[in-house]
């Protein structure tokens, strides 16, 4: 009996170490949790806090990491040593890092509904594989130069329904929508609209319709970029799960950590030369946005086949002056 108890204790300790220490990120003024904060490992890796500002990190899995960089919209980035690793991290509010904090009242008056069509397909070989370090953005302009609200986003997805017999299971996945200024045709400073976090499951396919009318998202005169980013899989309660987001691959240079791709996939299309999709690796290259063409990666199969665009659509409310 004593041996069984010792064995059970050993298993419990092993599981706890594998999951890593859980740390909560808090607002330094209100002491409230900061949900979905970004945690960068400083070497191209990273993760996200969950709804309650909690994330897991283990020195055993990342023995070479001595500092984490924690950031969130409206807060100053903070460097955090991993030894000793804190149970709580407090971020200082810093509104100045945003182009503006947007609080829009619901607009009244006459309006017309306009639709920007989303384009999708079922070719899994012409899809972007979402990973935790990637973000995809597309530009939206005002309609007819008038006050324009985004009432609904139309997100092309490929749930691989035809491939489920080959072992593709259910995947409740949590995504985040963010908004950026249009700075000379590039995504610029993040706009202080409320972040939109939502799940997509394996039953959804083709185009996912995301209702955001209640967020009062109005397009500035110069347009705005809307970005889509995967945060990870959801647990049974529908909240962001602290699961392993990297696979370890043995290479001649040693063991390399490779980002896990999440479902559903994002269908890319050939579109037109005028359409441009921007991507960035948020844990690499100083978080710089790049247009998705040969200047980004000439070896990309998507680019080689001309599939350069993520054709996100929208339902717009265009108000009369």
N, C-alpha and C positions, 0 to 999 in steps of 0.2 A: 504493500500500500504506500509506504514511504517513497519507494522508487517511482511509483506512478505519479505521486504529487510533485516530485522533483522534475519529472519529465514534463508534466503539464505546465509547471512554472517556467521551464526552459522554453517551451513552445510559445507561451504568452509573451515572454521577453523578446523572443526572436521576431514575432509578428509586430510588436511595438517598435522595435528598432527598424524593421523594414519600412514601416509606415513613416517613421521619422517623428521628430518633435513637432507638436502643433503650436503655432504662434498666432496671436490675434493682433490685427492692425487697428489702431484706434485714432480718432481725432484728438489732438493734444488739448483742445479747448473744451469740447463737449464730452469727451471720453466715450463717444459713440463709435461703434464699429465702422470701418471704411470698407464697403463691399467691393469685390472684384478689383482690388488693387493689383498692380503689376509688380512682380518680383523678378528682377533680372539677376542672373548669376555672374554677369560680367564677362562671360566667355562664349556668348552665343546661346546660352540656355536660359530658361526661365519658367515661371508658372504664374498662377493667379490665385488670389484669395477667393474664398467663397462668399455667399450672401452675407455671412456674419463676420467677414473680415478675417477668417481663419485660413491658414495654409500649413502644409506639412513640408518639412525639410530634414534631410538626414545627412550627417557628415560621412556616414559609412558609404553612401552612394556617391557623394560629391566631396571626396576627401581633399581635393585640390582647391576647393573654393574657400577663401578666407573672408569674403565680403559679399553681401547682398545689396542690391539697389532697389529700393521700394518707392513706387510712385503711384499717383492717382490723380484724376482730374480735380483741379482746385487745390492741390497740395504741393508743397516743395518736396522734391526727391530727397530721399534720405539713405545714406550709406550705413549698413548695419554689419558689424563684425560677426562672424559665425562662431567664434570661440572667446568667451562662452556665448551660447546662443540664447537670446532673450525669449521670455514667454510673451512679452507684450512689446509692440513697436508703435510709437506715437508719431503721427505725421502732423506737420504744422500747416494750417490753411494758408494758401497763397493765391488769392484770386487773380493777382497780376499776371500769372502765367497764362491766363486765358485771354483771347482777343476781347471778349466781353462776356459777362454773365447774362444770359438771355432769359428774361421772364416775360413771356408774351401772353397777353390777355386774349381770350377767344374773340375773333373778329366777327363783326356783324355786317349785314348788308348782302346785296346780291352777289352771286358768284356763279361761274360756269365750271363744270367738271371736265377736266382734260386727262387723258391717259397716255403715259409713255409705256409702250409695250415692252414686255420682257421676253427675251428669246432663250429657249432651252432646247435640249436634245437628250438622247439616252446613250450616247457614245461615251463609255467610261474612259476611253483613251484620249478624249478631247476635253478632259475635266481637270480643274485645279484640285489638288489634294490639300484640304485645309490642315494646317499644323499650328501649334500654339504660338509659334514665333512669327506667323505671317498675318498680314492684313491687306485687304483688297479694297480699293476706293474708286468710285466713279463720280463724274461731275453732273450736277443738276443745275439748270438755269431757270430763271423766271419764265413763265409763259406769257407771251405778248407784251413783255416788259411791265406787267402788272403785279400787284401783290399776290404772291403764290404760296399756298400752304401745301405741304406734303401730307395727305390724308392717309395714304397707304403705300407701303413699299412692296414691290413685286420681286421676289428673290428666286431666280432660277436655281433649282437644285436637282440632283440626280441621286435618288435613294437606292439605286442599284437593285431595284425590285426583281429584275430578271436574273440576278446572280445570287439570290438568297439560298438557293439549293446548294451552292458551293461553300456554304459555311458563314455567310454574312448574317449576323444576328441583329437583334434590335439595338438601336443606338439613340436613345434620347440624348441629344447633344445640345449644349447651351452656347448660343452665339451672342455677340454684342454689336450693336450699331452705334457708331460715333460720327461726329460732324466736324468738318474742317473748312477753314477759309479757302477761297480760291485765290492763290497768290501767283499771278502770272501763269496760270494754267497748271499749277502744281498744288497739291494739298499743302496748306500752310498751318497756321496756328489753330489749335482745336477750339471750336466754338462751344460756349458754355451751355448748350442745350442739354437737357437731361439725357444721360446714356440710356439706351434701350436694350435690355437683356431679356432673352426669350429662348425657349426650347424648340427644337425640331426633332420629330421622331421618325422612325422607319416607315410609318404609314403615309407620310407626306411624300409627294413626288411632283415633278415638273416645275410648278411655280408656287412658292409659299407666299401667302398674302399676310403681310404684317400690318395690323391696324395701329397707326400712331397719331390719329387725328387729335386725340386728347392731349398729346404732347405739345401742340401748337408750334410745330416746326415750320417757320417761314423762311423762304429762300432769300438771302440778301441780294442786293442789286448786282453784285459781281458773280453770283452763283455760290454754290457750296458743294463740297465733296461729301458723299455719304460712304462710310466704310463698313465693311463686314469683317468680323474677327471671331474665330472660334475660341472659346474658353476651356472647353473640355466636355467630357461626358457627365451626365446627371446621374444621381443615385436614385434609389427607389422612391424617395420622397420628392424627387424633382429638383433637388438642389445640386449645385456644382460639387462633384465628387473629387476628392484629393487622390487621384489615381496616377499611376506611372505614365509620364508623358514622353519618355524617351526609351528607345531600345539600345542595348549595348551590342555593338558589332565588332568582332575581332578583325583587325586589318594589319598590314605590315608595319604600320606606325603605332600599333597598340590598340587598345579597346577604345572605340569611338562611340559617342552617344548620338544617335540619330533620332530626329523628331518623329513621333508617331503621327500618322495621318488619321484624321477623324472623318466619320460619315455624318451627313451626306456629302457627296462631292459637289463642286461648283462647275457647271458646264460653261466652257469658254467657246466663243464663236469667232468667225472670221470678220464679221461686221464690215465696216468701211474704214478708210484711212483717217477719217475725221473722228472716229470713235477711239478714245484712248482710256485704257485701264491702268491704274497705278497700283503698285504693290510695294510693301516694305517688310523687312525682317526686323521686328521690334526689339530683338535682342542683339542685332548685328548692325554694322555699318552706321553707327550713330543714329539709328532709327530713320535714316533718310529714305524718302519716297523716290521711286524710280518708275518711269513709264515702262509698261510691259512690252518690250520689243527686243531686238537683237542687242541693244546697248545694255539691257539688263542681264541676259544670259543667252548667248547665241547657240548654246547646246540644248536649250529647252526644247523638248519635243512639241510642246504646244506652239511655241514661236516658230519652229521649223515648218509646222503644218499650217501656219497662218492664223491659228486660234489665239488671238491676242486680247480679246475683249470679254469682259463679264457684263452681259447686257441686263443689268438691274433695271427694273421698270418702276413706275409709280402711278398712283392716282392723285391728281392735283386739283386743288380748289383755287380757281383764279377769280379774284375779287375785282369788281368794277370800282373805279376811282370815285 
